[in-house]
């Protein structure tokens, strides 16, 4: 690679703007690195966005479940199950901290059990308990003592479930998913860092003669490292602009698709699992920070590797 006359003078070697670039600004290797950075940025933003969605959906699940209490009772054979359910609902509504209560009808219970028992099964002939759902006030702490006492006065054999086991399982599953996405995010960053390291080493090796000449005329390691840092940071910003933009378009498209699909049965199930499948403005800001951080990391890694390998090469 040729060096300009200005670069061969000591004063020019200290002025980056006056020297010819050490690395071709648009080589095949540079374009390939931009593609790699774009792919890695897209994957990093994708995993980060997925972690945010799962965490928010888990928080929504836990909030909904923690605000509901299931009252389960099995009516005696000679009792009117609907009348007993109505009495339990009235007693639950009068309990302190309860916002509302409703009974699950026999028809609803049949629909719930239909995938396991088949269509048209008369659950009145089976020992299937009836359910009453009580919704607690959001400002109230979970104290089921008054509620248990109120419904026990109507049906002594009633049981009250606060879903503590399901809350613990939901929290565990959400933590596992977030941890896995975090591990994938770290692996993506490590893979990108390794790729940038190899690209920097190759660029330093190919520019060895030019670097030697610059050292002979008085160029410092700081000047050389700054040239590599500027070059790779430009490549990093080009890559993250493509990858981060693709991730933002993906999540925006997923949001529009989920809204369009919300009326279908499949869309309702997806909404129940992942909520609206949309990121908030703050989440997009997090993706922007990740993209900018990747570009800055690209420049820092190249600068560090150049400092490290200048002694080995020279």
N, C-alpha and C positions, 0 to 999 in steps of 0.2 A: 504494500500500500504506500502511495506517495505522500510525502509531507510537504506542505507549502513552505515557501521561503520564510514567511513570517514565523512559522512554527520552528524553524531551525535557529532563529535568533533567541537568545536567552529571554528577552523581554516578551517576545511573542509566545514562548512556551508557558509563560505564566498567565497568559490571557486566553481563556477558552474561546472567546468569540473570534479571536484572530487566527486560530489554528484550524487546520483541516480536521474533520471528524476522524477519530480513531477507528470507528466501526461504520460500515456502510449503513446509511439510515433505512434503506429499503431492500435488504438482501433476502434471500430465500429463508435463511435461518431466522431472521427477524420476523418475517411474515408467519412462519411456522410457530414461533414463540407467542405471537399475538393470538393465534388460534388456540393454542394450549391454554393461555391465560384466560381467554374468553370462556372456554369450556369449563375450566376449574372455577371461575367466578360464578358461572351459571349454576354449577352443582353446589357450591358453597351457599349461594343465596337460596337455592331450592331447599337445602337441608335446614337452613336457618328459618326460612318461612314455614316449613313443615313443623318444626319444633314450636314455633309461635302458635300455629293453628292448633296443634295437639294440646299444648298447655292451656290455651284459652277454652277449647272445647272441654277439657277435663275440669277446669274451674267451673264452667257452666253446668256440667253434669253433677259435680259435687254440690253446687249450690242448690240445684233443683232437688236432688235426692235428700239433702240434709233438711230441706224445708218441708218434706213430706213424711208422714208416718202412716204405716199400714196397720190397720186394725183387722185382725182375723178372728172369725168366730164360726163355729159349726152349730147350726140350729138343731134342736132336738127333732126327732122324726115327726112328732105331732104338732110342732110349732109352725107359725107362719113366718117364713124366712124374711119376706119383704117387710113385714111389720116390725120384726125384731131389728132388721137393718135400719129402718127409719128411726127406731128408738135410740139405737147406738149413735146415729148421725146427730140426732137432737142433743144427746148427752155430750158428744164430742164438741159440738159447736159452743156449748156453754162452758167448756173447760177453759181456764185462763191460758192465753198464749196461742189459741187456735183461731186461725182466720176463717177457715171454712172446712166443711167435710162433705163428702158425698159417698154414696154406696155404689159398688160395682154390681150392676144388675146380673141376673142369671144369663141373659142373652149375651152380655159383654163377656162374662166368664166362659161361655161356650165358644165364642169367637177366639178368645185367648188360648183355649185348650184344643181348638180344632186341629192345628197341625200335628198334635200328638194323639188325640182320641178319634179324629175323623169327624165328618160332617153329620149332623143330625143326632148326636148323642145327647140323651136326656141326663143332665148332670144331677138332677134331683134324685136319681136312683144310685148315685155314687157318693162316697164320703168326701165330697169336695167342699172345702170351707168357703164361706162368703167373705168378701173383702169390703172394707170401708177405708177410704183415703182421706186423711186429715192433713190439711195444709197449715203449717205454723206461721205465725207472724214473723216477718223478717227481723224485727227488732228484738225478738224474744230469744233467749238462750234455750238450749235443748234440755228442758226439764219435763220429763214425761210422767212424773208422779201424779200431779192433779188429773191429767188425762186418763191415766190408768185407773185411778180411783173413780172417775166419773163413768167410764164405760163398764167397769166391773160392777157398779151398782145396778146396771141394766142386765148384763150377761156375765155371770161370774166366770165362765169358761173362756172368756175372750183373751186374746194375746195382742200385745202392742209391739211392733217392730220399728226401731228407729233407723234401720238400714246401716248400722255402723260397720258391719262386715263388708257391705258393698262399697261404702265410702273408702274403706281401707284398700280394697281391691282396685278401685278406680284410681286412687292415688298411686298405688304401686305400678299399675300398668302405664299410667301417664309418665311416671318417673323413668320407667324402663325405656319407653319410646323416646323421650327427650334425651336420655343418656345415649341411646343408640344414634340418634341424629347428631348429637354433639360429637360422638366418636367419628362418625362419617365426615363431619365438618373438619375435624382435626386431620384425618387422613387425607382429605382433599388439599388442605393447606400444606401438609408435609410433601405430598406428591408434587404440588406446584413449586414449592421451595426447592426440591431436588432438581426439577426441570430447569428452573432459573439458574441454579448453581452450575449445572452442566453447560448451559448456554453461555454463561459468563466465562467459565474456564475455557471453552472453545474460542470465544472472542478474544480473550487475553492471549491465548496461544497463537492465534492467527495474526495478532498485532504485535508480536514480540519484537520484531525488528524496529517498528516505529517507536515502540515504548523505549527501546534501548537508545535510539537516536535522541528522543526527547530528554532522557536522563543525561545524556552526554552534554546537551546544550543547557542543562540546568533546570529541567522540569522536575517538579517534586512528585512524590507518590500521591499527595493530596490532589494535585491537578489531574493526574491520570485517573485516579479513582473517581473524581468528580465527573469526568467525561463519560465513563462507563455508567455511573449512577444516572446521569441525565438521559443517556440513551435508553437504558432499560426501564427507567421510570416512564418515559414517553411510550414505550411499548406496553408497559403495564396499564397506563391510562387508556390506550387504545383497546386493549383486551377487556378491561373491566367495563368500558363503555358498552361494548357489544354484549358481554356476558351478563352484566347487571341489567342492561336494558331488556335483554331477552327474558330474564327472570321476572322483571316487573311486568312485561307484556303477558307472560304466562299466568301470573297471579291475577292480573286484571281480566284476562280471558276466562280464567276459572271462576272468577266472581260473576261475570256476566252469564256464563254457562249455568252456574248453580242457580242464579235467579230465574233464568229461563226454564230450567228443568225442575224448579221447586214444586210445580203443580203435579208432577208425575209421582207414582208410588216409589220408584227408585230414588227420585230426587228428595222425597220426604225422608227416606231412610238415611241418605247421605247427610241431609241437614240435621237429622237427629244425632248423627255421629260426630260431624265436624262443624255444626253450626251453619253459618252462612257461607263458609269456605271463602272468606274474604279477609284481607289484611287491612288494618287501619292505617291512617296516615303516618302514625308513629312507627309502625312496622316497616313501611317503605323507607322511612328515614334510617332505620336500623340496617336495611339492605344497602342503602347508599353509603353508610359508614363502613360496612363490610367491604364494599367495592373500593372505596378510597383507601382503606387500610391495606387491601391487597396490592394496589398500585404503589403505595408507599413502601410496603414490604419488598416489592420487586426491586425498587431502587436501593433500599438498604442492604438487601442480600448481595446484590451485585457489587456494591461498594465494599462490603466486608470481605467478599471473596477476592476482589482485586487486591486489597491491602494484604491479604494473607498470601496470595500466590505471586505477588511481585518479587518477593524475596526468593521464592523457589525458582521462578523463571529467570531471574536476573542475578 
